[in-house]
């Protein structure tokens, strides 16, 4: 039976929808008028292009440009209002300000809506200062920081709703934390093809992170399923709202692990009314910094090689170059070459002497310049010196000879040779080993870039006003040193030290803070993605004492051992077909290596079961049956996860254990682990 309160709320919802529809009609009328006005101005410009002088043409063009900008703003407002029509708000609290008696109902939605007819805000944007009380307080005393100062009072009522397609599906009212009830309902839903916004279920600790305005560098260490990426994106949306006059989506850059992940999260900002921000992979950034002059192994290839071969020397090279001690040695080497590798000699130009001491003095005069730029500056100084002291004008041929002469004064003439010398200076030349076609190993890429900073200099990224770095654990000390050099802007850096796919080159939040000394670090310890049973199962693989489990119950993970591989395949096919007939949207068959993923993909396709294979070249996330590696699955989530070939031989090393943990923590509602005869030692669940 529907309660009186619910009837009243539904009636109010209908009133709001009527106002929204009326507002939308007025907005759309404005859009049509602006479109007509712009067309008329363009027609006028075309018809009178020969009769107008230059000043009048500029004036008309400026008028057109201004009309276009205004029209675009009105069109954006139309889109926001249309979105509100499907789901106007998700929460309400009634607030009595200290010293007043009026009970003010505050409705919270993705966007604000102001009723111009009655001069009142019917819906407040979730990012507005007053809205923070919805996330931070239950009924009782509450306060918020307004533009005019702190406002205190009391929350006397709190409600939460789910409204879809303009219809209220349910309403909750409570004096305790109603977020938990809504959260359980949302977490129980099937997965989506994109990451969803979480404005209706933001928790208090998450809200603090989202509304953090002051940290220059904010490091978020979040356990698997804690929603750290979503929180970071909501933080970006908040900053875009809070500082709308000085920053736009185009001013923000995200360094993402791969194109699939970038596609998966691409919906969050548009859902919140903001444009998608630019994205770049760490390897694409490396190519840009190296001007695409050097070939190198990818991180995906590095991880694949580590999983497929037990090459101790390869592991040692990676581990050695990931440490902070290695970064210190790079800095020492740079200081050393500044002192030791420029050896000047006397130069004569058409009989005119330029002494060695002059060139050495000029080299030391430009300590902030890159070496290549210093050498060019010395050549110019020599030319000026000869012109001033000998009253002699340098010929073009002599100018080229001077540049070549000065360049030879430095011990090395190429970045590659200088980089190889670094390891000779270290006394460990075996650490520098090239792969096929003289390509650099992945672990060499950012040390090479770091050296290039001193050798040639790097391009500027001053246009970026906020940098977002995801999967922070997969970047080394040298990579963070390069990022710090390139991006002086504010940063949000997030990840989980327990989810590194390469334990030989991973970083913890504590280590990252050594690079960003001015940083603040916060932890997200609650895991929301998986059921209690799946989370406990993963905890048995890789325990994390800080992880807090949300009590969302489900079925126990299944660990099934088969007599042979054929039986294992049969069961996986059966589970895949069962999934296709279910209400679930995404199944992940998560393998250890890419070769194994490709084998399963071929087998499943041969059984007329539609599936998608993710590779390093994949660019989008598609609902259905996804076959991939644990490496590619990071950041994604699936309704049902199958981890095949979980034998003791296949999952045997520390790195394998990390992969197994990552694979299992992708599951939201159901987890199945299969093996032949014996299961890996890392599973102690049986």
KOLBA-495416 format. One line per 8 residues: number of its first residue (from 1); for each residue x, y, z of C-alpha. Coordinates in pm, 1 decimal. Layout:
# residues N
NUM = X/Y/Z; ...
END
This chain:
# residues 686
1 = 0.0/0.0/0.0; 134.1/341.8/-95.2; 174.9/574.5/202.3; 40.2/928.7/218.0; 397.4/1065.4/214.3; 478.5/872.7/-101.1; 161.6/1001.1/-270.3; 259.9/1356.5/-177.7
9 = 613.5/1306.9/-312.8; 482.0/1164.3/-639.2; 245.4/1459.0/-676.3; 535.7/1698.0/-612.3; 743.4/1510.9/-871.4; 468.5/1567.5/-1129.4; 463.3/1939.8/-1043.3; 840.6/1962.3/-1091.7
17 = 817.7/1774.8/-1423.0; 554.5/2022.7/-1547.8; 783.7/2314.1/-1457.5; 1076.6/2139.7/-1626.5; 872.0/2080.7/-1943.3; 761.3/2443.5/-1952.3; 1120.5/2558.3/-1900.0; 1239.8/2321.1/-2173.4
25 = 986.2/2463.9/-2420.5; 1105.8/2817.7/-2345.4; 1471.3/2713.6/-2378.1; 1408.5/2536.3/-2708.4; 1228.4/2846.6/-2836.8; 1544.9/3044.4/-2754.6; 1758.7/2786.3/-2933.4; 1542.1/2818.2/-3246.5
33 = 1555.2/3197.8/-3229.8; 1933.9/3199.3/-3195.3; 1967.0/2955.0/-3485.0; 1745.3/3177.0/-3699.1; 1933.8/3491.0/-3593.8; 2270.6/3332.7/-3673.6; 2149.1/3222.6/-4015.9; 2012.4/3569.1/-4089.6
41 = 2345.1/3728.5/-3992.1; 2534.2/3484.0/-4213.9; 2298.6/3554.1/-4503.6; 2343.8/3928.6/-4453.6; 2721.3/3885.7/-4453.7; 2709.7/3680.6/-4773.9; 2465.8/3906.8/-4959.0; 2653.1/4227.3/-4870.2
49 = 3012.3/4102.2/-4876.9; 3104.6/4339.1/-5161.9; 2927.7/4646.1/-5022.1; 3063.9/4633.6/-4665.5; 3391.3/4783.3/-4558.2; 3646.1/4589.0/-4352.3; 3531.3/4727.2/-4014.5; 3165.4/4637.8/-4078.7
57 = 3259.9/4282.8/-4184.4; 3454.8/4233.7/-3861.3; 3160.8/4369.7/-3660.2; 2910.7/4130.9/-3824.0; 3145.8/3833.2/-3780.8; 3193.0/3916.2/-3411.5; 2815.7/3938.6/-3373.8; 2777.7/3594.8/-3535.0
65 = 3046.1/3447.4/-3307.4; 2878.4/3591.4/-2998.2; 2539.6/3455.6/-3107.7; 2693.7/3112.0/-3161.3; 2847.9/3112.3/-2812.1; 2520.7/3224.3/-2653.7; 2328.2/2967.8/-2856.5; 2563.4/2690.1/-2746.3
73 = 2515.0/2789.0/-2381.5; 2137.3/2777.4/-2424.8; 2165.8/2440.5/-2600.5; 2368.8/2304.2/-2307.3; 2096.8/2424.4/-2073.2; 1840.3/2242.1/-2287.6; 2038.0/1917.3/-2259.4; 2065.1/1950.7/-1880.6
81 = 1692.7/2017.9/-1848.7; 1611.1/1714.1/-2066.6; 1829.8/1499.9/-1840.5; 1649.7/1634.7/-1534.0; 1314.8/1537.1/-1684.7; 1410.7/1168.1/-1671.6; 1549.0/1192.2/-1316.9; 1499.7/1537.3/-1157.4
89 = 1654.2/1455.1/-819.6; 1768.9/1166.8/-602.8; 1761.5/1313.3/-253.5; 1600.7/1561.4/-21.0; 1670.8/1702.4/322.5; 1477.0/1963.8/516.2; 1698.6/2222.4/684.3; 1618.1/2481.3/953.2
97 = 1886.4/2746.9/973.8; 1983.6/2870.0/1320.8; 1770.1/3166.4/1422.5; 1491.8/3078.5/1178.5; 1174.3/2869.6/1205.8; 1108.0/2794.5/838.9; 1175.4/2433.7/735.3; 1346.7/2458.4/395.7
105 = 1322.0/2151.0/167.4; 1642.4/2102.7/-34.5; 1614.6/1867.1/-332.4; 1946.3/1737.3/-473.9; 1997.4/1641.4/-839.1; 2271.6/1602.6/-1099.1; 2199.0/1959.6/-1214.5; 2037.6/2265.3/-1060.2
113 = 1698.0/2395.2/-1167.4; 1577.8/2746.0/-1083.9; 1206.3/2823.5/-1109.3; 1219.0/3173.2/-1257.4; 842.8/3221.5/-1225.2; 849.0/3182.8/-845.5; 1212.9/3291.4/-800.8; 1315.2/2976.5/-611.2
121 = 1569.2/2694.7/-654.9; 1368.6/2376.3/-693.5; 1671.5/2150.9/-742.6; 2026.9/2205.8/-618.1; 2331.7/2075.3/-801.4; 2496.1/1791.7/-603.6; 2820.2/1993.9/-611.3; 2668.4/2309.9/-459.9
129 = 2795.4/2403.9/-109.7; 2456.3/2343.1/54.5; 2436.1/1994.3/-99.4; 2734.4/1869.0/98.4; 2506.7/1835.8/402.8; 2317.9/1558.6/223.0; 2635.1/1349.5/215.2; 2794.3/1451.5/544.1
137 = 2503.1/1452.6/791.0; 2199.1/1255.8/900.3; 1910.2/1418.6/1087.1; 2035.1/1649.9/1360.2; 2280.8/1941.7/1377.4; 2448.0/2024.3/1044.9; 2647.4/2300.0/877.4; 2806.6/2397.7/547.8
145 = 3042.8/2659.6/409.5; 2854.4/2908.6/191.4; 3022.5/3184.3/-12.6; 2924.6/3418.2/271.2; 3063.1/3199.4/550.8; 2957.5/2907.5/769.1; 2584.5/2833.2/792.0; 2462.4/2619.0/1083.0
153 = 2128.2/2463.1/1159.8; 1944.7/2133.7/1184.8; 1839.2/1866.6/937.7; 1491.2/1756.0/1042.6; 1409.1/1521.0/753.6; 1601.7/1318.0/499.8; 1474.2/1119.6/201.2; 1621.8/940.9/-93.0
161 = 1460.7/839.2/-420.7; 1517.2/640.1/-731.4; 1352.2/815.3/-1026.3; 1391.1/668.8/-1373.2; 1221.9/778.1/-1694.3; 1033.0/1035.0/-1489.7; 875.8/773.0/-1261.8; 950.4/726.4/-891.8
169 = 1048.7/363.5/-837.7; 1093.7/392.7/-462.1; 1143.0/637.2/-175.9; 1325.8/585.8/152.0; 1296.6/794.1/465.7; 1495.7/741.1/781.8; 1662.9/915.9/1071.3; 1964.8/687.0/1031.5
177 = 2202.4/650.7/735.8; 1969.0/584.1/444.6; 2264.4/575.1/206.3; 2322.3/211.4/305.6; 1981.1/98.9/177.7; 2019.0/279.2/-153.1; 2378.3/159.0/-180.2; 2273.1/-204.5/-138.4
185 = 2009.5/-163.0/-409.6; 2258.4/-3.7/-649.7; 2533.3/-258.0/-580.1; 2291.3/-543.7/-643.8; 2220.2/-420.5/-996.0; 2383.6/-580.8/-1298.3; 2690.9/-418.3/-1448.0; 2676.6/-159.6/-1724.3
193 = 2879.0/-109.1/-2041.9; 3024.3/208.1/-1892.6; 3116.5/327.4/-1546.6; 2814.8/499.2/-1388.8; 2796.3/815.4/-1182.7; 2750.9/757.1/-809.1; 2606.2/1092.1/-700.8; 2316.7/921.7/-518.9
201 = 2541.7/697.3/-310.3; 2849.8/907.1/-233.2; 2969.5/826.7/118.9; 3101.4/1080.3/369.4; 3469.8/987.0/329.4; 3430.6/992.5/-48.9; 3260.5/1333.6/-35.4; 3558.4/1475.4/154.6
209 = 3792.0/1361.3/-123.2; 3563.6/1488.5/-400.4; 3535.1/1837.3/-248.4; 3904.6/1872.6/-167.8; 4003.2/2207.7/-322.0; 4336.5/2267.2/-151.9; 4569.3/1970.5/-211.4; 4822.4/2042.8/-484.3
217 = 4881.3/1670.1/-522.9; 4619.0/1431.2/-385.2; 4717.5/1063.1/-372.3; 4427.9/819.0/-332.8; 4521.9/469.7/-216.9; 4206.1/263.1/-262.2; 4147.8/-108.2/-219.7; 3997.4/-313.3/-503.3
225 = 3634.6/-212.7/-555.5; 3658.4/103.4/-342.8; 3541.5/323.7/-630.9; 3864.1/527.0/-641.3; 3846.1/596.4/-1016.6; 3483.1/701.7/-991.2; 3564.0/923.5/-692.9; 3850.6/1084.2/-884.9
233 = 3621.8/1157.0/-1181.5; 3355.5/1304.3/-953.0; 3630.0/1517.9/-798.9; 3712.1/1648.5/-1146.4; 3341.5/1725.6/-1201.9; 3333.0/1912.1/-871.0; 3644.3/2116.6/-956.0; 3496.3/2205.0/-1296.7
241 = 3185.1/2331.4/-1116.2; 3374.6/2507.8/-838.7; 3626.2/2681.0/-1068.2; 3416.4/2711.3/-1383.8; 3558.9/3054.9/-1459.7; 3919.0/2934.8/-1481.5; 3914.6/2567.3/-1583.8; 3731.7/2353.9/-1841.4
249 = 3738.0/1984.4/-1932.0; 3989.1/2063.0/-2207.3; 4236.2/2185.1/-1942.1; 4241.2/1844.2/-1770.7; 4440.4/1540.6/-1879.9; 4411.9/1179.9/-1764.9; 4694.9/930.4/-1800.0; 4503.4/603.5/-1835.6
257 = 4632.8/243.5/-1849.9; 4477.4/156.0/-2188.3; 4212.7/256.5/-2444.2; 3956.8/5.2/-2315.5; 3971.0/154.0/-1967.1; 3953.7/506.3/-2111.1; 3639.6/405.7/-2304.1; 3490.9/237.8/-1995.5
265 = 3513.6/555.8/-1785.6; 3428.9/796.7/-2069.7; 3062.3/822.9/-1975.0; 3102.2/955.9/-1619.4; 3175.8/1324.3/-1689.1; 2911.8/1358.3/-1965.7; 2657.2/1203.0/-1726.5; 2748.0/1476.4/-1480.7
273 = 2702.4/1746.4/-1742.8; 3070.1/1798.3/-1827.1; 3260.4/1734.6/-2147.1; 3492.0/1433.7/-2169.3; 3847.4/1529.9/-2081.4; 4150.3/1449.6/-2299.8; 4319.5/1115.4/-2234.7; 4666.5/981.7/-2304.9
281 = 4841.1/652.5/-2232.5; 5179.9/658.9/-2064.4; 5338.4/503.8/-2375.0; 5182.0/760.9/-2608.3; 5319.7/1029.0/-2376.3; 5663.1/865.0/-2403.6; 5642.3/864.0/-2785.8; 5557.0/1235.7/-2781.3
289 = 5846.0/1315.5/-2548.5; 6091.2/1116.5/-2760.8; 5959.9/1274.4/-3083.1; 5883.8/919.2/-3207.7; 6254.9/869.6/-3278.4; 6302.1/558.6/-3064.5; 6133.5/218.2/-3069.7; 6056.2/54.2/-2738.6
297 = 5883.8/-243.1/-2582.4; 5536.0/-172.4/-2439.8; 5430.0/-228.4/-2078.9; 5186.1/-491.6/-2206.1; 5472.9/-674.9/-2379.2; 5690.0/-645.9/-2069.3; 5421.1/-800.1/-1845.7; 5348.1/-1073.7/-2102.9
305 = 5717.1/-1166.2/-2116.3; 5741.5/-1178.4/-1737.2; 5443.1/-1414.4/-1721.4; 5556.9/-1642.6/-2002.1; 5929.4/-1670.2/-1921.1; 6119.7/-1695.0/-1595.3; 6406.9/-1470.6/-1708.2; 6589.0/-1371.6/-1388.5
313 = 6817.2/-1121.4/-1565.2; 6512.3/-950.9/-1721.8; 6344.1/-925.5/-1380.5; 6664.3/-786.8/-1228.8; 6691.4/-517.0/-1496.7; 6331.8/-408.7/-1435.4; 6366.6/-409.1/-1057.6; 6695.1/-217.3/-1062.9
321 = 6549.7/64.5/-1275.9; 6231.5/96.9/-1068.4; 6399.7/197.6/-742.5; 6448.7/543.5/-595.3; 6819.3/462.0/-563.6; 6829.3/432.1/-942.8; 6669.7/776.8/-975.1; 6934.4/915.5/-739.6
329 = 7207.0/760.5/-957.5; 7058.8/924.4/-1267.6; 7075.1/1259.9/-1090.1; 7436.2/1192.9/-988.6; 7527.6/1100.9/-1345.9; 7373.5/1421.4/-1480.6; 7578.6/1625.0/-1232.2; 7887.1/1425.6/-1330.1
337 = 7856.4/1480.1/-1707.5; 7806.9/1852.4/-1649.6; 8147.6/1862.2/-1479.5; 8343.1/1601.6/-1675.5; 8211.8/1559.6/-2031.0; 8265.3/1906.4/-2175.7; 8633.9/1935.6/-2264.9; 8714.6/2264.2/-2439.8
345 = 9013.6/2333.4/-2664.7; 9141.8/2643.7/-2838.7; 8962.3/2736.9/-3158.0; 9089.4/2950.2/-3445.0; 8852.4/3108.5/-3696.4; 9032.2/3262.1/-3992.9; 9336.6/3303.5/-3768.2; 9139.7/3460.1/-3482.0
353 = 9186.6/3277.7/-3148.4; 8897.8/3177.7/-2921.5; 9065.6/3034.5/-2607.1; 8947.6/2714.1/-2438.9; 8888.4/2894.5/-2108.3; 8629.8/3120.2/-2278.1; 8421.1/2822.9/-2398.0; 8445.8/2647.5/-2063.2
361 = 8332.3/2966.6/-1892.1; 8034.4/2998.8/-2129.8; 7937.1/2632.4/-2075.2; 7915.9/2691.1/-1699.0; 7725.7/3017.4/-1751.7; 7406.2/2836.6/-1859.9; 7344.6/2565.4/-1596.0; 6964.0/2568.7/-1644.7
369 = 6983.3/2497.2/-2018.1; 6988.5/2150.9/-2171.4; 7330.1/2038.5/-2294.4; 7237.2/2069.8/-2663.1; 7103.7/2422.4/-2613.3; 7413.4/2518.2/-2415.1; 7636.0/2402.6/-2700.8; 7430.6/2608.3/-2947.1
377 = 7452.5/2910.5/-2714.9; 7831.3/2872.0/-2687.9; 7858.4/2872.1/-3069.7; 7659.6/3199.5/-3079.2; 7877.4/3348.4/-2803.9; 8191.1/3258.3/-3002.7; 8050.1/3433.4/-3308.5; 7965.7/3744.4/-3105.3
385 = 8309.0/3738.3/-2940.1; 8487.3/3729.4/-3275.2; 8267.7/4009.8/-3412.6; 8330.1/4232.1/-3109.5; 8700.9/4170.2/-3041.6; 8827.9/4109.0/-3393.9; 8571.0/4310.6/-3590.5; 8525.9/4010.4/-3816.6
393 = 8197.1/3887.3/-3966.2; 8157.8/3507.2/-3963.1; 8073.5/3342.5/-4297.0; 7790.7/3083.0/-4317.7; 8049.9/2807.6/-4371.6; 8250.0/2917.9/-4064.9; 7929.5/2934.2/-3859.9; 7857.9/2566.7/-3940.5
401 = 8218.8/2471.4/-3861.4; 8201.3/2646.7/-3522.8; 7880.0/2461.4/-3431.8; 8033.9/2126.6/-3530.7; 8355.1/2206.1/-3339.4; 8169.7/2297.4/-3019.8; 7944.1/1991.5/-3049.3; 8254.3/1767.9/-3061.6
409 = 8379.1/1916.7/-2735.6; 8111.6/1719.1/-2552.8; 8206.9/1353.2/-2511.0; 7890.8/1216.0/-2676.2; 7684.1/1344.1/-2965.3; 7366.2/1132.7/-2934.0; 7118.5/1058.5/-2657.4; 7140.8/682.7/-2719.2
417 = 7520.8/678.2/-2673.6; 7493.3/895.4/-2362.2; 7232.5/657.8/-2216.2; 7456.0/353.9/-2274.9; 7743.9/540.1/-2110.7; 7531.2/590.8/-1798.5; 7542.0/215.0/-1733.4; 7916.2/204.1/-1802.7
425 = 7955.4/484.5/-1545.3; 7742.9/281.4/-1303.3; 7966.6/-19.8/-1359.0; 7665.7/-227.4/-1469.9; 7666.8/-228.9/-1852.7; 7464.1/-553.1/-1844.9; 7160.2/-351.0/-1726.8; 7128.9/-193.4/-2071.8
433 = 6999.4/-453.1/-2314.3; 6804.3/-389.2/-2631.8; 6524.3/-606.6/-2768.7; 6470.6/-689.5/-3137.3; 6533.9/-413.8/-3394.7; 6747.3/-226.7/-3138.5; 6434.6/-124.3/-2948.3; 6460.5/-22.2/-2583.6
441 = 6315.0/-239.0/-2309.2; 6015.0/-75.1/-2142.4; 6209.6/-25.1/-1819.3; 6457.0/194.8/-2013.3; 6201.7/430.6/-2167.9; 6156.6/680.2/-1885.0; 6519.6/675.4/-1767.6; 6600.0/766.1/-2130.9
449 = 6340.7/1046.6/-2118.7; 6478.1/1166.6/-1785.2; 6824.1/1189.6/-1941.8; 6674.9/1366.5/-2244.0; 6547.7/1636.4/-2006.3; 6912.3/1729.4/-1950.3; 7039.1/1644.3/-2298.2; 6784.6/1820.0/-2522.7
457 = 6500.7/1940.9/-2299.1; 6135.6/1833.8/-2317.0; 5820.8/1991.0/-2457.1; 5601.5/2186.0/-2216.3; 5260.4/2077.5/-2086.5; 5178.5/2408.9/-1922.1; 4832.1/2408.0/-2082.3; 4725.6/2123.7/-1849.0
465 = 4568.1/2266.8/-1533.0; 4488.9/1937.0/-1360.9; 4643.2/1594.3/-1417.0; 4474.0/1265.9/-1329.4; 4698.1/957.5/-1302.8; 4524.6/620.8/-1265.3; 4681.0/284.3/-1173.5; 4952.9/469.7/-984.1
473 = 5113.2/146.5/-862.2; 5231.8/60.5/-1215.0; 5463.3/360.3/-1247.8; 5821.0/382.7/-1121.8; 6014.8/651.6/-936.4; 6170.7/774.9/-1262.7; 5829.6/793.8/-1431.9; 5696.7/1006.4/-1146.2
481 = 6005.3/1228.1/-1162.1; 5933.4/1290.8/-1533.0; 5563.6/1354.0/-1461.9; 5660.3/1601.0/-1188.2; 5890.0/1784.7/-1431.5; 5633.5/1798.9/-1713.8; 5323.4/1889.9/-1515.1; 5346.8/2169.2/-1259.4
489 = 4966.4/2175.1/-1221.8; 4753.8/2018.4/-948.8; 4727.1/1640.4/-964.2; 4505.6/1354.2/-852.0; 4698.2/1025.3/-839.3; 4516.1/702.3/-759.0; 4561.9/329.5/-746.1; 4615.5/27.6/-525.6
497 = 4955.8/-110.2/-430.7; 4799.4/-458.5/-400.4; 4692.9/-459.5/-765.9; 5026.8/-412.5/-938.3; 5055.1/-642.5/-1239.9; 5434.0/-613.0/-1225.2; 5568.7/-645.5/-869.2; 5921.4/-574.9/-998.2
505 = 5840.7/-213.7/-1085.6; 5552.4/-108.2/-863.1; 5516.3/196.5/-638.9; 5327.4/250.1/-315.3; 5164.1/575.7/-206.8; 5446.4/628.1/45.6; 5707.8/600.9/-229.8; 5516.4/836.7/-460.9
513 = 5511.8/1096.3/-183.1; 5892.4/1099.0/-195.9; 5863.2/1257.7/-542.2; 5571.4/1487.6/-460.8; 5679.2/1624.9/-123.4; 5382.5/1863.4/-107.0; 5127.7/1583.6/-156.3; 4842.9/1466.8/66.6
521 = 4750.0/1099.6/84.2; 4406.1/955.4/162.8; 4292.2/595.8/187.1; 3970.6/431.8/69.7; 3939.8/102.5/257.1; 3577.6/1.7/195.9; 3522.3/-235.9/-94.8; 3186.0/-198.2/-268.9
529 = 3219.1/-392.7/-594.6; 3204.2/-755.9/-489.9; 2975.5/-951.8/-261.0; 3097.9/-1034.2/88.3; 3175.3/-1390.0/-18.8; 3383.6/-1289.3/-321.7; 3574.0/-1025.7/-123.1; 3658.6/-1277.9/150.1
537 = 3771.9/-1524.1/-115.7; 4008.0/-1263.4/-262.5; 4129.7/-1174.1/85.8; 4243.4/-1534.1/129.6; 4457.7/-1496.8/-183.5; 4613.9/-1162.9/-87.9; 4518.1/-1042.6/263.1; 4480.7/-671.3/326.3
545 = 4425.0/-587.7/692.2; 4294.4/-240.0/603.6; 4017.1/-361.1/370.7; 3661.4/-321.6/503.1; 3395.8/-545.5/349.6; 3048.2/-416.2/269.0; 2791.4/-671.1/387.3; 2626.5/-748.3/54.6
553 = 2558.8/-1120.0/52.7; 2568.5/-1349.5/-248.5; 2656.6/-1701.2/-351.3; 2988.3/-1858.0/-254.9; 3259.7/-1855.7/-521.4; 3285.7/-2191.5/-697.1; 3623.5/-2365.7/-720.3; 3593.2/-2661.9/-959.2
561 = 3864.7/-2916.5/-1044.9; 3823.3/-3129.7/-1357.2; 3979.6/-3453.4/-1477.4; 4105.0/-3298.7/-1798.9; 4106.3/-2979.7/-2005.3; 3813.6/-3091.3/-2222.4; 3586.8/-3115.8/-1917.8; 3700.8/-2770.8/-1804.1
569 = 3618.3/-2623.9/-2147.7; 3275.6/-2790.7/-2144.2; 3185.6/-2635.1/-1809.2; 3302.5/-2289.2/-1916.6; 3090.9/-2314.6/-2233.5; 2793.4/-2421.1/-2022.1; 2842.6/-2125.0/-1786.7; 2882.2/-1887.0/-2083.4
577 = 2553.1/-2001.7/-2238.5; 2383.7/-1983.7/-1898.0; 2505.4/-1623.6/-1869.6; 2361.2/-1532.6/-2211.3; 2018.8/-1644.0/-2087.5; 2048.5/-1450.4/-1759.7; 1975.9/-1090.3/-1661.4; 2345.5/-1018.9/-1624.7
585 = 2519.7/-791.2/-1875.3; 2891.7/-869.7/-1857.3; 3091.1/-1187.9/-1804.7; 3469.3/-1185.7/-1784.7; 3675.5/-1493.8/-1864.6; 4002.4/-1370.6/-1721.1; 4320.8/-1557.1/-1810.4; 4678.3/-1517.6/-1694.4
593 = 4842.3/-1465.3/-2035.0; 4732.3/-1329.6/-2370.5; 4811.2/-1662.9/-2537.0; 4572.8/-1839.8/-2299.3; 4305.4/-1575.2/-2362.9; 4340.0/-1625.8/-2738.9; 4305.4/-2004.7/-2699.9; 3985.7/-1969.4/-2496.4
601 = 3849.0/-1717.1/-2744.8; 3901.2/-1957.4/-3038.0; 3743.7/-2244.5/-2847.5; 3436.6/-2047.2/-2740.0; 3385.7/-1910.7/-3092.1; 3401.9/-2266.0/-3228.6; 3103.0/-2351.2/-3005.5; 2889.3/-2073.3/-3161.1
609 = 2909.4/-1869.3/-2842.2; 2950.5/-1497.3/-2909.0; 3245.1/-1346.1/-2721.5; 3490.2/-1056.5/-2745.4; 3867.6/-1075.1/-2705.6; 4048.8/-780.7/-2550.4; 4402.5/-715.8/-2673.0; 4655.3/-435.5/-2633.3
617 = 4504.9/-283.3/-2950.4; 4141.6/-290.8/-2827.1; 3979.8/50.2/-2786.5; 3634.0/-10.6/-2638.1; 3450.2/-204.3/-2370.2; 3153.4/-407.0/-2494.5; 2888.2/-582.6/-2288.4; 2864.5/-957.7/-2322.2
625 = 3129.3/-1225.9/-2277.0; 3472.3/-1065.6/-2256.3; 3789.5/-1275.7/-2270.9; 4104.8/-1100.6/-2153.9; 4405.6/-1109.1/-1925.3; 4405.6/-985.5/-1566.2; 4630.1/-704.6/-1689.6; 4366.1/-582.5/-1937.7
633 = 4084.2/-635.7/-1685.3; 4220.9/-386.8/-1432.7; 3969.1/-114.9/-1355.9; 3684.2/-310.6/-1517.8; 3408.1/-505.7/-1345.3; 3186.4/-796.4/-1447.6; 2869.7/-956.4/-1313.5; 3026.2/-1301.7/-1339.3
641 = 3398.6/-1377.3/-1359.9; 3548.8/-1710.1/-1461.8; 3917.1/-1765.7/-1386.6; 4023.0/-2072.9/-1589.5; 4341.0/-2281.4/-1567.7; 4393.0/-2193.5/-1200.9; 4638.6/-2477.8/-1157.2; 4945.2/-2481.5/-937.5
649 = 5166.8/-2474.5/-1245.5; 4990.2/-2180.3/-1405.9; 4964.4/-1968.1/-1090.6; 5292.5/-2036.2/-912.8; 5490.4/-1712.0/-867.1; 5437.4/-1393.4/-666.8; 5346.5/-1215.4/-989.7; 5095.6/-1491.0/-1074.8
657 = 4940.8/-1443.0/-731.3; 4888.4/-1071.9/-804.7; 4722.7/-1160.7/-1135.8; 4491.9/-1409.1/-963.8; 4392.2/-1148.1/-706.5; 4320.6/-886.3/-973.5; 4112.8/-1138.3/-1173.1; 3898.3/-1242.7/-875.9
665 = 3834.1/-885.6/-760.3; 3674.3/-798.4/-1097.6; 3365.5/-1005.0/-1002.2; 3058.3/-823.2/-872.2; 2805.1/-1100.8/-810.9; 2947.6/-1436.7/-909.2; 3295.1/-1594.7/-926.9; 3397.2/-1931.6/-1071.2
673 = 3754.1/-2062.7/-1058.0; 3838.0/-2372.1/-1264.2; 4141.9/-2596.3/-1290.9; 4251.7/-2942.5/-1399.8; 4323.2/-3190.8/-1117.2; 4491.3/-2954.3/-869.8; 4412.9/-2593.3/-784.6; 4682.0/-2331.3/-724.6
681 = 4834.9/-2311.3/-376.9; 4717.4/-1950.2/-354.0; 4355.7/-2059.2/-312.9; 4295.7/-2173.1/44.6; 3919.8/-2156.2/16.0; 3843.9/-2527.0/-21.6
END
